[in-house]
Amino acid sequence: MEVDNPVKISSGKAFPLGASKVEDGINFAIFSQHASSVTLCLSIPERNNNEELRDGMIQIALDPQNNKTGDIWHVCVEGLPDAGVLYGYRIDGPHDWKQGHRFDSNNILVDPYAKLVSGRNLFGDARNKMSKFLGTYDFSSLPFDWGLHYKLPDIPETDLVIYEMNVRAFTADESSGLDPGIRGSYLGVISKIPYLLELGVNAVELLPVFEFDELEFQRRPNPRDHMINTWGYSTINFFAPMSRYASAGGGALAASQEFKQMVRALHNSRIEVILDVVYNHTNEADDAHPYTTSFRGIDNKVYYMTDLNNDGQLLNFSGCGNTLNCNHPVVMELILNSLRHWVLEYHVDGFRFDLASVLCRGTDGTPLNAPPLIKEIAKDSILSRCKIIAEPWDCGGLYLVGKFPNWDRWAEWNGKYRDDIRRFIKGDLGMKGSFATRVSGSADLYQVNKRKPYHSVNFVIAHDGFTLCDLVSYNFKHNDANGEGGNDGCNDNFSWNCGFEGETNDVKIINLRSRQMKNFHVALMISQGRPMMLMGDEYGHTRYGNNNSYGHDTEINHFQWGQLEERKGDHFRFFSEMIKFRQNHPILRRDRFLNKNDVTWHEDNWENHESKFLAFTLHDDRAGGDIYLAFNAHDFFVKAIIPSPPHKRSWHRVVDTNLEAPNDFVSEGIPFVETVYNVAPYSSVLLEAKP
């Protein structure tokens, strides 16, 4: 129901954008360069039923003579409550698609600068799948109490071990043991912090936590209308925390408060919080099936890249139907203000930028050598303490691994590390040299200017693609459940099923897969650079071969706490111990690239294309705690000649992935005095020099 309701208004002011409290009331300001009319819509819903706008909507048509400064429309409304008001805009303008416009005044649009967004309250609530999203604000709450002794963890980049995880999936399963109202929430993460400490990670990289519509696939009949978007790469607003990650359906304000509680609790446990942010596209899709909630209806020509030489069609470098016009001055400022907001208001420690090569394109999509947005993020004073990480590619073929514009600040997801490690460990020919390059810090990519090994974010597994268990269990993706006929997801996985496709009871294959998972983890944890692992790999989570599981709010994505308990003494123990070994050995995480005195390669046959064995020693000149490593990707034993240990030291075996638990990892080490080590097929060995 919409009604015209007289309220007392004044012209207002153009800044700040969004809703702000001023002496005379609440000021609303929104940018639209090409709009011809703007109407502010207000609602004060009954608090006992957030799903309906019971009191109708007050509509305030803005006068371009009195309520517009430059391209910013603004108005001050008196007498509004300091919290709980829902608001949006109807905006009209030229109806000329060929010029890039998509105005439609029938839509009520979310303010891009809304700090909170209200929609349905419960995650995946199909009863409200067509729920509308509106901005809201809170000027009544006291400032959040971060605590008297609270401080930021400020962990050096060399020391980070990143755990990529999804807030909902981490505790949504009944096996989490949490109260149903807490499962899948920010508070759920808090309850599992002791587990994160037990695992040994010191940074969580959260899959998108900006407001998104998890039921977007169900708004019309289509092959994916059975899916629920659980990953969240479909942003509605860049300032508002995902409201349905609040506990017990608490709504937008509760989500904001509980997000801060989560960050505070993680920080008090010396765990940093990195956000996976999606500034390359939004939820508004393409022209064939648009889902207009905000930017498209406010000023499509400004907010998105369009091809004016091709009837104003949306350019699609994101693979999702639209591409945010990131280096347009207005959009760039929106992104920068969003990032600053998450740092100042929510105290986050860093950002991983999804498809960051999009952010390196000009307004017409042309790649830029010095993208203004990328430079501003690197140079911004508020963001100066943050870790900033690029996913250095996009869906338009702009592959920038090792070449991402960086100003010596930006780190990168090292896709070449992932591919080369996978190929060597599974036994591909001719990969020994590449494997050596990757584990020693990818100097071929990053030893330039003032870049460091930690500017390479090393990973074998990430949220998209196979889990670690599936990497060693499937040769092919199995994505039929996604509704796209198996055509989605990457085909180049460099995986090996170890002799059988999928689940098996064959003990030999099961044991080989276990070894291979441990081999991958050893390689990751001994590599120079910054390691990242995926939630669930520490117990061997499977998605049954689905390598693009974004739309499944089920056990396919949900952390299985029961399986973790079953594997605590073997798989989990090994993974946890290996993480802690890295943390306790600085020579595995140097802040400079290796030189000839840092490593000895026990190899004189680099050109042998058929060799799948590599051994080397990392030297500890200060303490003499050298580390010997051997990786055997052959299907036969290799007799490795062990070098002499440093003076007054002897070798101790810490890792042999061919041995059963607990002998596969012995933290104090078992003395090894032989001169030859018989390294088993598909296994890795780590010896430590000790007094």
RAGI-V689617 format. One record per residue. N is the residue number from 1. RES is the residue in one small letter. PHI is phi as a letter, one per 30 degrees, with the letter a starting at -180 (* if undefined). Layout:
N;RES;PHI + N;RES;PHI
This chain:
1;m;* + 2;e;b + 3;v;b + 4;d;d + 5;n;b + 6;p;d + 7;v;b + 8;k;d + 9;i;b + 10;s;b + 11;s;d + 12;g;i + 13;k;b + 14;a;d + 15;f;b + 16;p;d + 17;l;d + 18;g;j + 19;a;c + 20;s;b + 21;k;d + 22;v;b + 23;e;d + 24;d;c + 25;g;l + 26;i;c + 27;n;c + 28;f;b + 29;a;b + 30;i;b + 31;f;d + 32;s;a + 33;q;d + 34;h;c + 35;a;d + 36;s;c + 37;s;b + 38;v;b + 39;t;b + 40;l;d + 41;c;c + 42;l;b + 43;s;b + 44;i;c + 45;p;d + 46;e;d + 47;r;d + 48;n;d + 49;n;a + 50;n;d + 51;e;d + 52;e;b + 53;l;c + 54;r;d + 55;d;c + 56;g;i + 57;m;b + 58;i;d + 59;q;c + 60;i;c + 61;a;d + 62;l;d + 63;d;d + 64;p;d + 65;q;d + 66;n;c + 67;n;c + 68;k;b + 69;t;b + 70;g;i + 71;d;c + 72;i;c + 73;w;c + 74;h;a + 75;v;a + 76;c;c + 77;v;c + 78;e;c + 79;g;i + 80;l;d + 81;p;d + 82;d;d + 83;a;a + 84;g;i + 85;v;d + 86;l;c + 87;y;b + 88;g;a + 89;y;b + 90;r;c + 91;i;b + 92;d;b + 93;g;a + 94;p;e + 95;h;c + 96;d;c + 97;w;d + 98;k;d + 99;q;c + 100;g;j + 101;h;c + 102;r;b + 103;f;d + 104;d;a + 105;s;d + 106;n;d + 107;n;d + 108;i;c + 109;l;c + 110;v;d + 111;d;d + 112;p;e + 113;y;c + 114;a;d + 115;k;d + 116;l;b + 117;v;b + 118;s;c + 119;g;b + 120;r;d + 121;n;c + 122;l;c + 123;f;d + 124;g;i + 125;d;d + 126;a;d + 127;r;d + 128;n;b + 129;k;d + 130;m;c + 131;s;e + 132;k;d + 133;f;c + 134;l;b + 135;g;d + 136;t;b + 137;y;b + 138;d;b + 139;f;c + 140;s;c + 141;s;d + 142;l;d + 143;p;e + 144;f;d + 145;d;d + 146;w;d + 147;g;j + 148;l;d + 149;h;c + 150;y;d + 151;k;a + 152;l;d + 153;p;d + 154;d;h + 155;i;d + 156;p;e + 157;e;d + 158;t;d + 159;d;c + 160;l;d + 161;v;b + 162;i;c + 163;y;c + 164;e;d + 165;m;b + 166;n;c + 167;v;e + 168;r;d + 169;a;d + 170;f;d + 171;t;b + 172;a;d + 173;d;d + 174;e;e + 175;s;d + 176;s;d + 177;g;i + 178;l;c + 179;d;e + 180;p;e + 181;g;d + 182;i;c + 183;r;e + 184;g;i + 185;s;b + 186;y;e + 187;l;d + 188;g;d + 189;v;d + 190;i;e + 191;s;d + 192;k;c + 193;i;e + 194;p;e + 195;y;d + 196;l;d + 197;l;d + 198;e;d + 199;l;d + 200;g;j + 201;v;d + 202;n;b + 203;a;a + 204;v;c + 205;e;c + 206;l;d + 207;l;e + 208;p;e + 209;v;b + 210;f;d + 211;e;e + 212;f;b + 213;d;c + 214;e;d + 215;l;c + 216;e;d + 217;f;d + 218;q;c + 219;r;d + 220;r;a + 221;p;d + 222;n;a + 223;p;d + 224;r;c + 225;d;d + 226;h;c + 227;m;c + 228;i;b + 229;n;d + 230;t;c + 231;w;d + 232;g;j + 233;y;d + 234;s;a + 235;t;d + 236;i;c + 237;n;a + 238;f;c + 239;f;c + 240;a;c + 241;p;d + 242;m;e + 243;s;d + 244;r;d + 245;y;c + 246;a;d + 247;s;d + 248;a;h + 249;g;i + 250;g;d + 251;g;j + 252;a;d + 253;l;d + 254;a;d + 255;a;d + 256;s;d + 257;q;d + 258;e;d + 259;f;d + 260;k;d + 261;q;d + 262;m;d + 263;v;d + 264;r;e + 265;a;d + 266;l;d + 267;h;d + 268;n;d + 269;s;c + 270;r;i + 271;i;c + 272;e;d + 273;v;b + 274;i;c + 275;l;c + 276;d;d + 277;v;c + 278;v;c + 279;y;c + 280;n;c + 281;h;a + 282;t;b + 283;n;d + 284;e;d + 285;a;i + 286;d;c + 287;d;d + 288;a;d + 289;h;b + 290;p;d + 291;y;b + 292;t;d + 293;t;b + 294;s;a + 295;f;e + 296;r;e + 297;g;d + 298;i;d + 299;d;a + 300;n;e + 301;k;d + 302;v;d + 303;y;d + 304;y;b + 305;m;d + 306;t;b + 307;d;c + 308;l;d + 309;n;d + 310;n;b + 311;d;h + 312;g;i + 313;q;d + 314;l;d + 315;l;d + 316;n;b + 317;f;c + 318;s;c + 319;g;i + 320;c;b + 321;g;j + 322;n;b + 323;t;b + 324;l;d + 325;n;d + 326;c;d + 327;n;c + 328;h;d + 329;p;e + 330;v;d + 331;v;d + 332;m;d + 333;e;d + 334;l;e + 335;i;d + 336;l;d + 337;n;d + 338;s;d + 339;l;e + 340;r;d + 341;h;d + 342;w;d + 343;v;d + 344;l;d + 345;e;d + 346;y;c + 347;h;i + 348;v;d + 349;d;c + 350;g;l + 351;f;b + 352;r;c + 353;f;c + 354;d;d + 355;l;h + 356;a;d + 357;s;d + 358;v;e + 359;l;d + 360;c;c + 361;r;c + 362;g;d + 363;t;d + 364;d;c + 365;g;j + 366;t;d + 367;p;d + 368;l;c + 369;n;d + 370;a;b + 371;p;d + 372;p;e + 373;l;d + 374;i;d + 375;k;d + 376;e;d + 377;i;d + 378;a;d + 379;k;c + 380;d;d + 381;s;d + 382;i;d + 383;l;d + 384;s;d + 385;r;d + 386;c;d + 387;k;d + 388;i;b + 389;i;b + 390;a;c + 391;e;d + 392;p;d + 393;w;a + 394;d;b + 395;c;d + 396;g;c + 397;g;i + 398;l;d + 399;y;c + 400;l;b + 401;v;d + 402;g;i + 403;k;b + 404;f;d + 405;p;e + 406;n;b + 407;w;h + 408;d;h + 409;r;c + 410;w;d + 411;a;c + 412;e;b + 413;w;d + 414;n;d + 415;g;d + 416;k;d + 417;y;e + 418;r;e + 419;d;d + 420;d;d + 421;i;d + 422;r;e + 423;r;d + 424;f;d + 425;i;d + 426;k;d + 427;g;j + 428;d;d + 429;l;d + 430;g;i + 431;m;c + 432;k;d + 433;g;d + 434;s;d + 435;f;d + 436;a;d + 437;t;d + 438;r;d + 439;v;d + 440;s;c + 441;g;j + 442;s;h + 443;a;d + 444;d;d + 445;l;c + 446;y;c + 447;q;d + 448;v;b + 449;n;h + 450;k;c + 451;r;d + 452;k;b + 453;p;e + 454;y;d + 455;h;d + 456;s;c + 457;v;d + 458;n;d + 459;f;a + 460;v;c + 461;i;b + 462;a;b + 463;h;e + 464;d;c + 465;g;j + 466;f;d + 467;t;d + 468;l;d + 469;c;d + 470;d;d + 471;l;d + 472;v;c + 473;s;b + 474;y;b + 475;n;d + 476;f;b + 477;k;d + 478;h;b + 479;n;c + 480;d;e + 481;a;d + 482;n;d + 483;g;i + 484;e;c + 485;g;i + 486;g;i + 487;n;d + 488;d;d + 489;g;i + 490;c;d + 491;n;c + 492;d;c + 493;n;c + 494;f;h + 495;s;c + 496;w;b + 497;n;d + 498;c;i + 499;g;j + 500;f;a + 501;e;d + 502;g;j + 503;e;d + 504;t;a + 505;n;c + 506;d;d + 507;v;d + 508;k;d + 509;i;d + 510;i;d + 511;n;d + 512;l;d + 513;r;d + 514;s;d + 515;r;d + 516;q;d + 517;m;d + 518;k;d + 519;n;e + 520;f;e + 521;h;d + 522;v;d + 523;a;e + 524;l;d + 525;m;d + 526;i;c + 527;s;d + 528;q;d + 529;g;k + 530;r;c + 531;p;d + 532;m;b + 533;m;b + 534;l;c + 535;m;e + 536;g;j + 537;d;d + 538;e;d + 539;y;b + 540;g;i + 541;h;d + 542;t;c + 543;r;c + 544;y;h + 545;g;i + 546;n;d + 547;n;c + 548;n;a + 549;s;c + 550;y;e + 551;g;c + 552;h;b + 553;d;c + 554;t;b + 555;e;d + 556;i;e + 557;n;c + 558;h;d + 559;f;e + 560;q;c + 561;w;d + 562;g;d + 563;q;d + 564;l;e + 565;e;d + 566;e;d + 567;r;c + 568;k;e + 569;g;d + 570;d;b + 571;h;d + 572;f;d + 573;r;e + 574;f;d + 575;f;d + 576;s;d + 577;e;d + 578;m;d + 579;i;d + 580;k;d + 581;f;d + 582;r;e + 583;q;d + 584;n;c + 585;h;b + 586;p;e + 587;i;d + 588;l;d + 589;r;b + 590;r;d + 591;d;c + 592;r;b + 593;f;d + 594;l;d + 595;n;c + 596;k;d + 597;n;d + 598;d;d + 599;v;b + 600;t;c + 601;w;c + 602;h;d + 603;e;a + 604;d;b + 605;n;b + 606;w;d + 607;e;d + 608;n;d + 609;h;d + 610;e;c + 611;s;d + 612;k;b + 613;f;b + 614;l;b + 615;a;b + 616;f;a + 617;t;b + 618;l;c + 619;h;c + 620;d;c + 621;d;d + 622;r;d + 623;a;c + 624;g;i + 625;g;d + 626;d;e + 627;i;b + 628;y;c + 629;l;b + 630;a;b + 631;f;b + 632;n;c + 633;a;c + 634;h;d + 635;d;c + 636;f;b + 637;f;d + 638;v;b + 639;k;d + 640;a;c + 641;i;d + 642;i;c + 643;p;d + 644;s;d + 645;p;d + 646;p;d + 647;h;e + 648;k;i + 649;r;b + 650;s;b + 651;w;d + 652;h;b + 653;r;d + 654;v;c + 655;v;b + 656;d;b + 657;t;d + 658;n;d + 659;l;d + 660;e;d + 661;a;d + 662;p;c + 663;n;d + 664;d;d + 665;f;b + 666;v;b + 667;s;d + 668;e;d + 669;g;i + 670;i;c + 671;p;e + 672;f;b + 673;v;c + 674;e;d + 675;t;c + 676;v;b + 677;y;c + 678;n;d + 679;v;d + 680;a;d + 681;p;e + 682;y;h + 683;s;b + 684;s;b + 685;v;b + 686;l;b + 687;l;c + 688;e;c + 689;a;d + 690;k;b + 691;p;d
